[in-house]
Each structure stands twice: as C-alpha cells, then as structure tokens.
C-alpha cells in the first residue's frame, strides 16, 4: 500500500483558530506555510483574503459553517470533493471527469526501442523541494512546541480538537460494536502474518574465517519504532497489522502507532482493535507530517522513536525523508509513491480476473497505475470490456477511472519478454496469471511482491496471506525490499581472535594499515603480536 496525492484546502475553509493563543513558533509556522504556498499550489486554493494553507486532510470541508465565508463559494466545493477522492487539482475536475473507463493505451513490445521501454515505465517525478517547503515549518513547529503544535495542526487539518495527543494503549478500552465476522477476519490475518514473520527470524551466524578468527552476526530489535497508518480515503486496519506484527515479533519494546483521528477525536475501532491485539504500546492521534515529526522528535506524551515505517501521502513521505537527514536521528523504512500493479497474463487467463486485478490497484487513488503485459493469446479486447463493466460498478469509480487514464497494456510474445519488461518497470505488485507460473520466478529480478498462478489475486497479500503489503513503489523495487522482520531489527557483527588467530591475521592487518598510512591501526596489532612473541 502507498498513497501519495496531497489534498490541499484553502485557509478560508479551515477551522478558524483566531480566538486561540499561539506561540511564536506556531505563528512562524503559519507565515512560512503561507509563503511556501505562494506558488502554483497556493494560487489554486487561495481564498479572497489571500491567506493559504495546505494539508493532507482526512475530511472534506463542510459545505456550510454557519453561513458562507469569504473565498468559500459553492462552486469550489465540487473541486474540493474531487480532491478528497484523490483527483488532481485542476479546475472543475469533479464536474467534467468522465466516470467511464477509457480504453488503456496499448503498445507492442517488439515495436519499442530500449529508450521507449524505459520511457513508458517511468513514473511522474515528484518535486519534493516544493513539498518540503511546506513540510519544513510543520516539522519545526512540532519540534519546538510538541503536543501543542500537534493539537493545533490536527484542528486545522483534520477538523478535530484533541483532548489528548498520545496515549498508552493499555489505558484505552477495547473497541465495541465491531461485528464478529470482522474481528474473526482480523484474527486470521494476524495469525498468518505472525507465522510468516516469525519464520524470518535467523539463527546467530558463526563463521571461523581462518584458524583462531571467529566472526559472528546477531540480530537485535530496534528499541522504539513509529508506525504510520494512513486514514485518508479509507480506513486501513490491515496496515496496522502489517506494521505492528513484525515490530512485535522483532521484539521492539516501544511501538507507537500514529493514525489520523476522526472528527470526534476517536480512532477507527477496526484500527484500534488490530493495534491492541498485536500489542502496540502507544497510540498517537495524529496524521500527516505532524505525526511523523512527533514520533521522530518526541513530544511531552509521545515517545521519541528510532525508526518510522509505513505508507503515506507526499507530505508524510517528505517528512520522513527530511527527518532521516536531520538532528532527529531517525531511520525510515523506504520512500513511498503511488500504488501500482503489473499483471502478466497468457491466453488461459480469465479476462474478468485480469480486469479485477488491474482495478484493485486503480481504486487506491487517482495516481495509482495498473499495467497489463499481455502474452500471445490473451484477449486484450475482452480485458478492456471487463475493465469498463467492472469499473462502472465500483464505489470508488472516479478514482479508478483517473488511474486507468495513465495505465497501459504491453503486448509480448513470450513469458521471457514479459518478465524482461516487468524487470524494467519494477512493480510494487507483480501478478503472474499464466500456466506453470513457477517457471517465471527465476526471471523475476525487480518486484515488491509476486503473486503466482491463476488463483492468487493481489488482494490476498494486501490482507491476509501472511506476506507484508508495505512494499517499495515507484520503481524503488530495484533497490528496496518491503517491510519485513529485518525492518525492525539491527544486525550486529562480532569478531573474536585467539592468540593463534592474531598470529595468523596480524601481519596482513599490519601491511594494510601501513599502505593506508594509519600507523596507530598498525601499532594496535604490532604491540599485541610483540606481547605474544615475548
């Protein structure tokens, strides 16, 4: 799972905070944010007073707040609603978007040059410098003002006034009212995820590299970790499981789960159930960059963490990237981008199954991408028909339509060609819907997670097969792995030498130290060798 579209609201439509007292840091935050938004993003959402703000909000602005306010004319609301659903900020988008899926562009691989293959595989570049100009003041406000900044930013961005920012989860009662079939489903997913991640534990590695020289590698849990569970256009209890289970299995002592609150300051009961079941220690009722900053720096109530994991929009990703290179001294799991899937299908693949798999990613967000690599015999026309029919029935139809508008099909002759293109694309999810799918595995080099065979939809990995759904997107599968047990552990190496070992290895080290001109390094060995020989 990954989410990247920012949702921007004009300040004229945010909850009014003019009657509240503000510290210098928070005033500075607002001024810096307004200055940062004087560019194109700010102009698109500027109210008639000239004041602007941006946020990755969970809730669309209300149609009325006791009468129309300056700069909040009714003709802006369709656009804001479309943004709430993940569409791009173009004028009158909601009113003009066609709700019917257009046919996907189709290419024949043999007609493309290597440069063209790279070109169609490239994702749109994100200008993080502009986003960081917005995120920077948020991070600084939280660093200097702690919980007060988190509360104000949550009021401004999420329309929620918090009585408490971060709480110990053991003090929070179990949620009520969740149907038993839902909790049963969570329990099955929990057990499968736990079983798969427990199996990833490695025995301590011990190797004698030469007589008397023993090297070891051991695993230790990261002490405190922060988990970000989005809460934008959908609630994601599955992400709570995917992040918290491996953290708990790894042995992390402090586990902070951050998720945006609802407008009544409560947390989704489904997310809360999963967090309590796994054993999360702290619950941070905040989302966006302010939540990431709170976990990275720590606040009066939120423990400082050593590493942050989890998907999020552009603001969350930018905050993670800024903070990992700051005095906060915090690690992150991976950069995040829009969700994506690549499906390899042969002539035996059911077109309705292929279309459903493509739509399962398209419905994530308007910036998601679905790619079909059609082998000889795969009916592209039948898949196109199924896409239109199934898309029309989706509750998140407009998001899926927008995502399909920049998705495409590549026709290939062989499985080897299909895998070669997939490796260029480096998908987050790779579905191999072909006969004897196992033979594909040796050819897969770049993919976040692979779904083999006719009966393995990507959805099972998203929820309950046991593998982790927090995966590298945006082509990052070329160099990153998905979240696993290793995400929440450190690997520590150990070496121990006997007298025999130092006699065997010492002369080599002396020579290499002398080559590098590091005399003290050499002497640390020489003096010990002299002691042994004397």
C-alpha positions as CSV (number, residue, x, y, z in Angstrom):
1,X,0.0,0.0,0.0
2,X,1.2,3.5,-0.7
3,X,-0.5,6.8,-1.0
4,X,0.9,10.0,-2.5
5,X,-1.6,12.6,-3.6
6,X,-1.7,15.6,-1.4
7,X,-5.1,17.1,-0.6
8,X,-4.9,20.9,-0.4
9,X,-7.6,23.0,1.3
10,X,-7.8,26.8,1.2
11,X,-7.3,28.5,4.5
12,X,-10.7,30.1,4.2
13,X,-12.2,26.6,4.5
14,X,-10.2,25.5,7.5
15,X,-11.4,25.6,11.1
16,X,-11.0,29.2,12.4
17,X,-8.3,29.5,15.1
18,X,-8.3,33.2,15.5
19,X,-9.6,33.1,19.1
20,X,-6.8,30.8,20.3
21,X,-3.5,31.8,21.7
22,X,-0.4,30.9,19.6
23,X,3.2,30.7,20.4
24,X,5.9,32.4,18.3
25,X,6.8,29.0,16.7
26,X,3.2,28.4,15.6
27,X,2.9,31.9,14.2
28,X,6.1,31.3,12.4
29,X,4.8,28.0,11.0
30,X,1.7,29.7,9.6
31,X,3.7,32.5,8.0
32,X,6.2,30.1,6.5
33,X,3.5,27.9,5.1
34,X,1.7,30.8,3.6
35,X,5.0,31.9,2.0
36,X,5.7,28.4,0.7
37,X,2.3,28.3,-0.9
38,X,2.6,31.5,-3.0
39,X,3.5,29.2,-5.9
40,X,1.1,27.4,-8.2
41,X,-0.3,25.1,-5.5
42,X,-1.2,28.1,-3.3
43,X,-2.7,30.1,-6.1
44,X,-5.1,27.2,-6.9
45,X,-6.6,27.4,-3.5
46,X,-6.1,31.0,-2.3
47,X,-9.1,32.5,-0.6
48,X,-10.2,36.0,-1.4
49,X,-8.3,37.2,1.7
50,X,-5.0,36.0,0.2
51,X,-4.4,33.5,3.0
52,X,-3.5,30.0,2.0
53,X,-2.8,26.7,3.7
54,X,-2.2,23.1,2.6
55,X,-2.8,19.8,4.3
56,X,-3.2,16.1,3.8
57,X,-6.6,16.2,5.4
58,X,-8.8,13.2,6.0
59,X,-12.1,15.1,5.8
60,X,-13.6,17.3,3.1
61,X,-14.5,20.8,4.2
62,X,-18.1,21.2,5.3
63,X,-20.5,22.7,2.7
64,X,-21.6,25.3,5.3
65,X,-20.2,26.6,8.5
66,X,-22.9,28.9,9.8
67,X,-23.0,30.9,6.6
68,X,-20.7,31.3,3.7
69,X,-17.2,32.6,4.4
70,X,-15.1,34.8,2.2
71,X,-13.5,32.7,-0.5
72,X,-15.6,29.6,0.0
73,X,-18.1,29.9,-2.8
74,X,-20.2,26.9,-3.6
75,X,-18.6,26.3,-7.0
76,X,-15.3,25.4,-5.3
77,X,-16.8,22.5,-3.3
78,X,-17.0,20.0,-6.2
79,X,-13.3,20.5,-6.8
80,X,-12.6,20.1,-3.1
81,X,-14.6,16.9,-3.0
82,X,-12.8,15.6,-6.0
83,X,-9.5,16.2,-4.2
84,X,-10.8,14.4,-1.2
85,X,-11.1,11.4,-3.6
86,X,-7.6,11.7,-4.8
87,X,-8.1,13.6,-8.1
88,X,-5.5,16.2,-9.3
89,X,-6.2,19.9,-8.5
90,X,-7.5,21.1,-11.9
91,X,-10.4,23.5,-12.2
92,X,-13.9,22.0,-12.3
93,X,-12.4,18.5,-12.3
94,X,-15.3,16.8,-10.5
95,X,-17.8,18.3,-12.8
96,X,-16.0,17.3,-16.0
97,X,-14.5,14.0,-15.2
98,X,-15.8,11.1,-17.3
99,X,-16.9,8.3,-14.9
100,X,-16.4,5.7,-17.6
101,X,-13.1,4.0,-18.0
102,X,-11.4,4.8,-21.3
103,X,-9.5,2.1,-23.2
104,X,-6.0,1.6,-22.0
105,X,-3.2,2.6,-24.3
106,X,-1.7,-0.4,-25.9
107,X,1.9,-0.9,-27.1
108,X,3.7,-3.8,-28.8
109,X,7.0,-4.5,-27.0
110,X,8.8,-5.5,-30.2
111,X,8.0,-2.1,-31.7
112,X,9.6,-0.2,-28.8
113,X,13.2,0.9,-28.5
114,X,15.0,0.4,-25.2
115,X,14.6,4.1,-24.6
116,X,10.8,3.9,-25.2
117,X,10.5,0.9,-22.9
118,X,12.2,3.0,-20.1
119,X,10.0,6.0,-21.0
120,X,6.6,4.2,-20.6
121,X,7.9,2.6,-17.4
122,X,8.9,6.0,-15.8
123,X,6.6,7.3,-13.2
124,X,5.8,11.0,-12.9
125,X,8.6,12.8,-10.9
126,X,7.5,14.4,-7.7
127,X,9.0,17.8,-6.9
128,X,9.9,17.2,-3.3
129,X,11.6,20.5,-2.9
130,X,8.3,22.4,-3.0
131,X,6.6,19.8,-0.7
132,X,9.5,20.1,1.7
133,X,9.0,23.9,1.8
134,X,5.5,23.1,3.2
135,X,6.6,20.3,5.5
136,X,9.6,22.0,7.0
137,X,7.6,24.6,9.0
138,X,5.3,21.8,10.3
139,X,8.3,19.7,11.4
140,X,9.9,22.7,13.1
141,X,6.7,23.7,14.9
142,X,6.3,20.1,16.3
143,X,10.0,20.0,17.3
144,X,9.8,23.3,19.3
145,X,6.2,23.2,20.5
146,X,5.5,19.4,20.9
147,X,1.9,18.4,21.7
148,X,0.6,22.0,21.4
149,X,1.7,22.1,17.7
150,X,0.2,18.6,17.1
151,X,-3.1,19.6,18.6
152,X,-3.3,22.9,16.6
153,X,-2.3,21.2,13.3
154,X,-4.8,18.4,13.9
155,X,-7.5,21.0,14.5
156,X,-6.5,22.9,11.3
157,X,-6.0,19.9,9.0
158,X,-8.4,17.3,10.4
159,X,-11.2,19.4,11.9
160,X,-10.6,17.6,15.2
161,X,-9.9,19.1,18.7
162,X,-7.8,16.7,20.7
163,X,-8.1,16.4,24.5
164,X,-5.1,14.0,24.4
165,X,-2.4,13.6,21.8
166,X,-0.7,10.3,22.5
167,X,-1.9,7.7,25.0
168,X,-0.7,4.4,26.3
169,X,-2.8,1.8,24.5
170,X,-3.2,-0.3,27.7
171,X,-5.2,2.5,29.1
172,X,-7.6,2.5,26.1
173,X,-10.6,0.1,26.3
174,X,-11.2,-2.5,23.6
175,X,-13.5,-1.1,20.9
176,X,-17.1,-2.2,20.9
177,X,-19.6,-2.8,18.1
178,X,-17.3,-4.5,15.6
179,X,-19.2,-7.4,14.0
180,X,-17.7,-10.8,15.0
181,X,-17.1,-11.8,11.4
182,X,-14.9,-8.7,11.0
183,X,-12.8,-9.5,14.1
184,X,-12.6,-13.1,13.1
185,X,-11.1,-12.0,9.7
186,X,-8.6,-9.8,11.5
187,X,-7.7,-12.7,13.7
188,X,-7.0,-15.0,10.7
189,X,-4.9,-12.3,9.1
190,X,-3.0,-11.7,12.3
191,X,-2.1,-15.3,12.7
192,X,-0.9,-15.7,9.1
193,X,1.2,-12.5,9.2
194,X,2.7,-13.5,12.6
195,X,3.5,-17.0,11.4
196,X,5.3,-15.8,8.2
197,X,7.3,-13.1,10.0
198,X,8.3,-15.4,12.9
199,X,9.7,-17.7,10.3
200,X,12.0,-14.9,9.1
201,X,14.0,-15.0,12.4
202,X,17.6,-16.0,11.8
203,X,19.9,-18.0,14.0
204,X,23.1,-16.3,15.0
205,X,25.6,-16.7,12.2
206,X,29.0,-18.0,13.4
207,X,31.9,-18.5,10.9
208,X,35.6,-19.3,11.5
209,X,37.2,-17.3,8.6
210,X,40.7,-18.7,9.4
211,X,42.1,-20.7,12.3
212,X,41.7,-18.7,15.5
213,X,39.5,-16.0,13.9
214,X,35.7,-16.2,14.6
215,X,33.1,-13.8,13.1
216,X,29.5,-13.7,14.2
217,X,26.4,-11.8,13.3
218,X,23.4,-11.4,15.6
219,X,20.1,-9.6,15.5
220,X,18.8,-7.1,18.0
221,X,15.4,-5.3,18.0
222,X,15.3,-1.6,17.4
223,X,14.2,-0.2,20.8
224,X,11.5,2.2,19.7
225,X,9.6,2.3,16.4
226,X,6.9,4.5,15.0
227,X,4.2,3.1,12.7
228,X,2.2,5.3,10.4
229,X,-1.2,4.0,9.4
230,X,-3.0,6.3,6.9
231,X,-6.6,7.3,7.3
232,X,-7.4,9.4,4.3
233,X,-9.9,8.0,1.8
234,X,-10.1,4.6,3.5
235,X,-9.5,3.1,6.9
236,X,-6.6,0.7,6.9
237,X,-6.6,-1.8,9.8
238,X,-4.6,-4.1,7.5
239,X,-1.7,-1.6,7.6
240,X,-1.8,-1.7,11.4
241,X,-1.4,-5.4,11.3
242,X,1.3,-5.4,8.6
243,X,3.4,-2.9,10.5
244,X,2.8,-3.8,14.1
245,X,3.1,-7.6,13.8
246,X,6.7,-7.7,12.6
247,X,7.7,-5.0,15.0
248,X,6.3,-7.0,17.9
249,X,7.8,-10.3,16.6
250,X,11.2,-8.5,16.3
251,X,11.0,-7.6,20.0
252,X,10.6,-3.8,19.8
253,X,9.9,-2.5,23.3
254,X,8.2,0.7,22.4
255,X,5.7,0.7,19.4
256,X,4.0,4.0,18.6
257,X,1.1,3.8,16.1
258,X,0.1,7.1,14.5
259,X,-3.2,7.4,12.6
260,X,-5.4,10.4,11.9
261,X,-8.4,10.8,14.3
262,X,-12.0,11.1,13.2
263,X,-13.7,14.5,13.7
264,X,-14.9,13.4,17.2
265,X,-11.3,12.7,18.2
266,X,-11.8,8.9,18.2
267,X,-9.8,6.4,16.3
268,X,-11.3,3.9,13.8
269,X,-12.4,1.0,16.0
270,X,-11.0,-1.5,13.5
271,X,-7.6,0.1,13.6
272,X,-7.8,0.2,17.4
273,X,-8.7,-3.5,17.6
274,X,-5.7,-4.5,15.5
275,X,-3.4,-2.3,17.4
276,X,-4.5,-3.7,20.8
277,X,-4.4,-7.3,19.5
278,X,-0.8,-7.0,18.4
279,X,0.4,-5.2,21.5
280,X,1.1,-1.6,20.3
281,X,2.3,0.4,23.3
282,X,1.3,4.0,22.3
283,X,-1.4,5.5,20.1
284,X,-0.7,8.9,18.6
285,X,-3.9,10.5,17.4
286,X,-2.5,12.5,14.5
287,X,-1.7,12.1,10.8
288,X,0.3,13.8,8.2
289,X,3.7,15.4,8.6
290,X,2.9,16.5,12.2
291,X,2.5,12.8,13.2
292,X,5.8,11.8,11.6
293,X,7.6,14.8,13.3
294,X,6.0,13.9,16.7
295,X,7.4,10.4,16.5
296,X,10.8,11.5,15.2
297,X,11.4,14.2,17.8
298,X,9.2,13.1,20.6
299,X,6.7,15.3,22.5
300,X,5.5,15.6,26.1
301,X,3.3,12.5,25.6
302,X,4.8,10.8,22.5
303,X,8.0,8.8,22.9
304,X,10.8,9.6,20.5
305,X,11.3,6.6,18.1
306,X,14.4,5.4,16.4
307,X,12.7,4.3,13.1
308,X,9.5,5.1,11.3
309,X,7.7,2.8,8.9
310,X,4.5,2.9,7.0
311,X,2.9,4.4,3.8
312,X,1.6,7.9,3.5
313,X,0.9,10.7,1.1
314,X,3.5,13.1,-0.3
315,X,3.6,15.1,2.9
316,X,4.2,12.0,5.0
317,X,6.9,10.8,2.7
318,X,8.6,14.2,2.5
319,X,8.5,14.5,6.3
320,X,10.1,11.0,6.6
321,X,12.8,12.0,4.2
322,X,13.5,15.3,5.8
323,X,13.7,13.9,9.3
324,X,16.0,11.0,8.5
325,X,18.6,13.6,7.4
326,X,18.1,15.8,10.5
327,X,19.2,16.0,14.1
328,X,16.2,13.9,14.9
329,X,18.4,10.8,14.2
330,X,15.6,8.6,12.9
331,X,15.6,5.9,10.3
332,X,12.8,5.2,7.8
333,X,11.7,2.0,6.0
334,X,11.7,3.3,2.4
335,X,10.4,6.1,0.2
336,X,6.8,5.7,-0.9
337,X,5.0,6.5,-4.1
338,X,1.6,5.7,-5.6
339,X,0.3,2.2,-5.5
340,X,0.8,0.0,-8.6
341,X,0.4,-3.4,-10.1
342,X,1.7,-5.2,-13.2
343,X,-0.2,-8.3,-14.4
344,X,1.3,-10.8,-16.8
345,X,-1.5,-12.8,-18.4
346,X,-1.5,-15.5,-21.1
347,X,-4.3,-16.9,-23.2
348,X,-5.6,-19.1,-20.4
349,X,-6.2,-16.1,-18.0
350,X,-9.8,-15.2,-17.4
351,X,-10.3,-11.6,-18.6
352,X,-12.6,-10.9,-15.7
353,X,-9.9,-11.9,-13.2
354,X,-7.3,-9.8,-15.0
355,X,-9.6,-6.8,-15.1
356,X,-10.4,-7.2,-11.4
357,X,-6.7,-7.3,-10.5
358,X,-6.0,-4.2,-12.5
359,X,-8.9,-2.3,-10.8
360,X,-7.8,-3.5,-7.3
361,X,-4.9,-1.1,-7.6
362,X,-6.6,1.6,-9.7
363,X,-9.2,2.1,-6.9
364,X,-6.4,3.0,-4.4
365,X,-6.1,6.5,-5.8
366,X,-6.1,8.7,-8.9
367,X,-2.3,8.5,-9.2
368,X,-2.2,4.7,-9.0
369,X,-1.1,2.8,-12.1
370,X,-2.1,-0.6,-13.5
371,X,-0.2,-2.3,-16.2
372,X,-1.1,-5.4,-18.2
373,X,1.6,-7.4,-20.0
374,X,-0.4,-9.5,-22.4
375,X,1.2,-12.6,-23.8
376,X,0.1,-14.3,-27.1
377,X,-3.5,-15.5,-26.8
378,X,-4.5,-13.0,-24.1
379,X,-7.6,-11.2,-25.3
380,X,-6.9,-7.6,-24.8
381,X,-10.3,-6.6,-26.2
382,X,-12.0,-8.8,-23.6
383,X,-10.0,-7.3,-20.8
384,X,-10.8,-3.8,-22.0
385,X,-14.6,-4.7,-22.0
386,X,-14.3,-6.1,-18.5
387,X,-12.5,-3.1,-17.2
388,X,-15.3,-0.8,-18.3
389,X,-18.1,-3.0,-17.0
390,X,-16.4,-3.6,-13.6
391,X,-15.2,-0.1,-13.1
392,X,-18.7,1.3,-13.6
393,X,-19.8,-0.7,-10.5
394,X,-17.1,0.4,-8.1
395,X,-17.9,2.8,-5.3
396,X,-14.5,4.4,-5.9
397,X,-15.2,4.7,-9.6
398,X,-13.9,8.2,-10.2
399,X,-10.5,7.3,-8.6
400,X,-10.2,4.2,-10.7
401,X,-11.1,6.0,-13.9
402,X,-8.5,8.6,-13.3
403,X,-5.9,5.9,-12.5
404,X,-6.7,3.9,-15.6
405,X,-6.2,7.1,-17.7
406,X,-2.5,6.8,-17.3
407,X,-2.3,3.0,-17.2
408,X,-1.4,0.9,-20.2
409,X,-1.1,-2.5,-21.9
410,X,2.1,-4.0,-23.4
411,X,1.7,-7.0,-25.8
412,X,4.5,-9.5,-25.8
413,X,5.2,-12.8,-27.5
414,X,6.8,-14.9,-24.7
415,X,7.0,-15.2,-20.9
416,X,10.7,-14.2,-21.2
417,X,9.7,-10.9,-22.9
418,X,7.0,-10.3,-20.2
419,X,9.5,-10.8,-17.4
420,X,12.1,-8.7,-19.1
421,X,9.7,-5.7,-19.3
422,X,8.5,-6.3,-15.8
423,X,12.0,-6.0,-14.5
424,X,12.4,-2.7,-16.3
425,X,9.1,-1.4,-14.7
426,X,10.0,-2.9,-11.3
427,X,6.4,-3.1,-9.9
428,X,5.2,-2.9,-6.4
429,X,2.9,-5.9,-7.1
430,X,3.6,-8.4,-9.8
431,X,0.8,-10.9,-10.7
432,X,1.7,-13.8,-12.9
433,X,-1.5,-15.2,-14.2
434,X,0.0,-17.8,-16.6
435,X,0.2,-21.6,-17.0
436,X,3.0,-23.0,-14.9
437,X,3.7,-19.7,-13.2
438,X,6.5,-21.0,-11.1
439,X,8.9,-21.0,-14.1
440,X,8.6,-17.2,-14.0
441,X,10.3,-16.8,-10.6
442,X,13.8,-17.3,-11.8
443,X,13.4,-14.5,-14.2
444,X,12.0,-12.0,-11.7
445,X,14.6,-9.5,-10.6
446,X,12.7,-6.4,-9.6
447,X,9.4,-6.6,-7.7
448,X,8.0,-5.8,-4.3
449,X,5.8,-8.9,-4.0
450,X,4.9,-11.6,-6.5
451,X,1.5,-13.3,-6.9
452,X,1.8,-16.6,-8.7
453,X,-0.8,-18.5,-10.6
454,X,-4.5,-18.4,-11.6
455,X,-5.8,-18.3,-8.0
456,X,-3.6,-15.7,-6.4
457,X,-5.1,-12.2,-6.6
458,X,-3.0,-9.4,-5.2
459,X,-5.8,-8.8,-2.6
460,X,-4.7,-11.8,-0.6
461,X,-1.3,-10.2,0.0
462,X,-2.8,-6.9,0.9
463,X,-4.8,-8.5,3.7
464,X,-4.1,-12.0,5.0
465,X,-1.8,-14.4,3.2
466,X,1.0,-13.6,5.6
467,X,3.4,-11.6,3.4
468,X,3.7,-7.8,4.1
469,X,1.8,-5.3,2.0
470,X,4.1,-2.4,2.8
471,X,6.2,-2.5,-0.3
472,X,8.5,-0.4,-2.5
473,X,6.7,1.5,-5.2
474,X,7.5,4.0,-7.9
475,X,10.3,1.8,-9.3
476,X,12.1,1.6,-5.9
477,X,11.8,-2.2,-6.1
478,X,15.0,-2.0,-8.0
479,X,16.9,-1.3,-4.7
480,X,14.5,-1.6,-1.8
481,X,12.7,-4.5,-0.1
482,X,9.3,-4.5,1.5
483,X,8.7,-4.3,5.3
484,X,9.8,-7.5,7.0
485,X,11.2,-8.7,10.3
486,X,14.5,-7.1,9.3
487,X,12.9,-3.7,9.1
488,X,12.6,-3.6,12.9
489,X,16.0,-5.2,13.7
490,X,19.6,-4.3,13.6
491,X,22.4,-6.7,12.6
492,X,25.4,-6.5,14.9
493,X,28.7,-8.2,13.9
494,X,31.1,-9.7,16.4
495,X,34.7,-10.9,16.0
496,X,37.0,-12.7,18.4
497,X,40.6,-13.8,17.9
498,X,42.7,-16.2,19.9
499,X,46.5,-15.8,20.1
500,X,46.7,-18.2,17.2
501,X,44.2,-16.1,15.3
502,X,46.2,-12.8,15.8
503,X,49.4,-14.5,14.8
504,X,47.7,-15.7,11.6
505,X,45.9,-12.5,10.7
506,X,48.0,-9.8,12.3
507,X,50.7,-9.5,9.6
508,X,48.0,-8.9,7.0
509,X,46.5,-6.1,9.0
510,X,49.9,-4.5,9.6
511,X,50.6,-4.3,5.9
512,X,47.2,-2.9,5.0
513,X,47.4,-0.3,7.8
514,X,50.8,0.8,6.6
515,X,49.5,1.1,3.0
516,X,46.8,3.4,4.2
517,X,49.1,5.4,6.3
518,X,47.3,4.7,9.6
519,X,50.1,4.0,12.0
520,X,48.0,3.7,15.1
521,X,46.0,1.0,13.5
522,X,49.2,-0.9,12.8
523,X,50.6,-0.4,16.3
524,X,47.4,-1.8,17.9
525,X,48.2,-5.1,16.2
526,X,52.0,-4.9,16.4
527,X,52.1,-4.3,20.2
528,X,49.8,-7.4,20.7
529,X,52.0,-9.5,18.4
530,X,55.1,-8.5,20.4
531,X,53.4,-9.4,23.6
532,X,52.5,-12.9,22.3
533,X,56.0,-13.5,20.9
534,X,57.9,-12.2,24.0
